[in-house]
Amino acid sequence: MVGDGVKIGLEVHCQLTSLKTKLFCSCPTDYRGKPPNTNICPVCMGEPGTLPVLNKEAVRAAVMVALALHSKISRFTYFTRKNYFYPDMAKNFQISQYDGVGGAPIAKGGYVDLGNGKVVRIRRLQLEEDPARLVYEGTIDTATATLVDYNRHGVALIEIVTEPDITSPEDARRFLQKLRSILEHLGVFDGELEGSMRCDANISLEGGVRVEIKNISSYKDVERALRFEITRQSSLISRGIRVVRETRFWDERRRVTVSLRVKETEEDYRYFPEPDLPPVVITDEFIDEVKRSLPILPDERKRIFVEKYGVSEQNAEVLVNDKALADFFEDCLKHYGKAQELSNLLVGDFLAQLHSLNLSVREVKVKPEYIAKLLRLLDKKVLTGHLAKAVLREMLETGRDPEAIVEEKGLRRIGSREELEKIVDRVFRENRKAVEDALVNEKAVHFLVGQVMRITRGKADPNLTRQIIKNKLEKVRASRKA
Amino acid sequence: MPRKSRITLKEIEHLAWLARVQLTKREKRLFKEQLSSILEYFDKLDEANVEELPPTFHVVEHYNVFREDEPRPFPSDIVLKNPPKMKGRFIKAPRIV
């Protein structure tokens, strides 16, 4: 069976976007949109005679992440040089940390609860420098030169490596979303910034070998890349072809993985302790201080949503997996007390429409009061569910007051029996064949209801319409018997 | 007796590949000899008994040297005087992969 015995491990790189400067120099981190190579200095460019100095806040941020992921923080940690010749690092090495012999990453162990009964263990956390952005003249295959923009180079990354505990592409995506939410709750990371989270994935199928996929840069792509790889590997296996252990590159434009012949192995990186940076000692006092300053995190927030507000577990999980959505929910709750109904709207139609409008929650211009108003219009039966969807869409597009939309577009529910009976009469006259069908076949009643909805453009009260149609059919039957 | 470190021609070729340099036959032989003698010299260190000692990662006992997170933009044009090849504001490097 495709997808059986899948083991996935992720290596996630998140920029610590709350930092104002790079990891080892005082260059600013607001490089996005700047002309190439304007955000550089002799330190990040590795000029001879310069010395890197560690950003104090990067250590604090990493300790916060370690605490939030239940990891064990190293009391003694230091940096390591990872040597390789590739122009994405100006120094020909990356200042990183190392988990092998003689290495001491900032934290080890820990876990993330996916909220669906699955837990993903964390192997390690480490601090390292972001590499430069490479641009190819022409395509990657035919380029004769590589153009390098070092603006991003040296920005602080936290690398989070999981154990191979993830068993499906959906869970890989869920993991990234949960991780993003945790980091955003901590306030150290902004997932909305382009390129702020990237990941590599290791995947193996039952009886196969481990294949590494590099260059995954979005939540959607992690799922796509892994799906592609599962299909590719299981098709090889089913044809009796051996899967080779290799590194592949996710081509996000063509949506395929392609083989990368990387000959460097771990020992080729010649890791050794970075002599320019003294080790870091992390004291219990410091950890306690950071612990006391930790904000509320998704799992705790979910508990409050369920226990205090009475939201279903399932809805609460969706809400807290997006910090902006959870915040918006709480803002709306101040104006509308029925938490479960509110959560139904937000995790249902609201998210679905945002998705189709390609908007994120943070881009929503609708005031929380207006969401409350919309729900009250539903409660008062001014709107049907169908109409509410149309009004919500208009609200998301324009940010306008739902009452104004209802008035202007005449989107009120038609709940008057008299008015609806007239429309039903008309539908019966115009659809004689369908009426005959409906007399014998319950399912054909839907068609008649649909006709009423069409004429009223969805404004008819569906229950009342159905009741009137049934009564009328009953009358027809009775008159025929007589 | 400490092991005599000898580096093979194959290892020299691998190192040259990692460093992205091309070596002539003569250079390979020369570096093989030179690196071997350096490694042999290091063999002396193996004679020291260090069983009881923790590994030394840094020679000076400095810890926690930090910098405040305050931006200080640098005039980047000065830095751009060094790269050998440019294209616009991009630094031009050889084709890779």
Contacts between the chains, C-beta under 8 A, distances in Angstrom:
chain1	res1	chain2	res2	distance
A	19	B	69	5.7
A	20	B	69	5.1
A	20	B	70	6.9
A	20	B	71	5.2
A	21	B	67	7.7
A	21	B	69	5.3
A	21	B	70	6.8
A	21	B	71	5.1
A	21	B	72	7.8
A	26	B	67	6.9
A	26	B	70	6.6
A	26	B	71	6.0
A	26	B	72	3.9
A	26	B	74	7.8
A	27	B	71	7.2
A	27	B	72	7.9
A	27	B	73	6.8
A	27	B	74	6.6
A	28	B	71	4.0
A	28	B	73	5.9
A	29	B	71	7.8
A	35	B	89	5.4
A	36	B	88	7.2
A	36	B	89	4.2
A	36	B	90	5.1
A	37	B	76	6.0
A	37	B	79	7.7
A	37	B	80	6.1
A	37	B	89	5.1
A	37	B	90	6.9
A	37	B	91	6.4
A	38	B	76	4.9
A	38	B	89	7.2
A	39	B	73	7.5
A	39	B	76	7.0
A	40	B	74	7.0
A	40	B	76	5.1
A	40	B	79	5.3
A	41	B	74	3.5
A	41	B	76	7.5
A	41	B	79	6.5
A	42	B	74	7.2
A	42	B	79	6.1
A	45	B	79	5.3
A	45	B	82	7.6
A	47	B	79	7.3
A	47	B	82	7.1
A	53	B	65	6.3
A	53	B	66	7.1
A	53	B	67	4.2
A	54	B	65	6.9
A	54	B	66	5.6
A	54	B	67	6.5
A	55	B	66	7.3
A	55	B	67	5.8
A	55	B	69	5.4
A	56	B	66	3.8
A	56	B	67	6.4
A	56	B	68	6.2
A	56	B	69	6.4
A	57	B	69	4.1
A	58	B	69	7.8
A	59	B	66	7.3
A	78	B	57	5.9
A	78	B	58	7.5
A	84	B	18	7.7
A	85	B	18	7.0
A	85	B	19	6.5
A	85	B	20	4.8
A	86	B	96	6.3
A	87	B	91	7.6
A	87	B	93	3.7
A	87	B	94	7.9
A	87	B	96	6.9
A	102	B	55	6.5
A	102	B	57	7.7
A	134	B	96	8.0
A	135	B	90	6.7
A	140	B	97	7.1
A	143	B	95	5.5
A	144	B	95	5.6
A	145	B	87	7.5
A	145	B	92	5.3
A	145	B	93	6.9
A	145	B	94	6.8
A	145	B	95	5.8
A	146	B	92	7.5
A	146	B	93	4.5
A	146	B	94	6.8
A	146	B	95	5.9
A	146	B	96	5.6
A	147	B	87	5.8
A	147	B	90	3.7
A	147	B	91	7.2
A	147	B	92	6.1
A	147	B	93	7.6
A	148	B	90	6.3
A	148	B	91	4.6
A	148	B	92	7.7
A	148	B	93	5.5
A	149	B	89	7.8
A	149	B	90	6.1
A	149	B	91	7.8
A	150	B	91	7.0
A	260	B	97	7.1
A	263	B	17	7.6
A	264	B	18	7.3
A	268	B	18	5.7
A	273	B	57	4.1
A	273	B	58	6.8
A	275	B	58	6.8
A	277	B	65	7.6
A	278	B	58	6.1
A	278	B	60	7.4
A	278	B	62	3.9
A	278	B	63	5.6
A	278	B	64	7.2
A	278	B	65	5.0
A	279	B	57	6.5
A	279	B	58	6.2
A	279	B	63	5.7
A	280	B	63	6.9
A	280	B	64	5.8
A	281	B	63	4.8
A	281	B	64	5.8
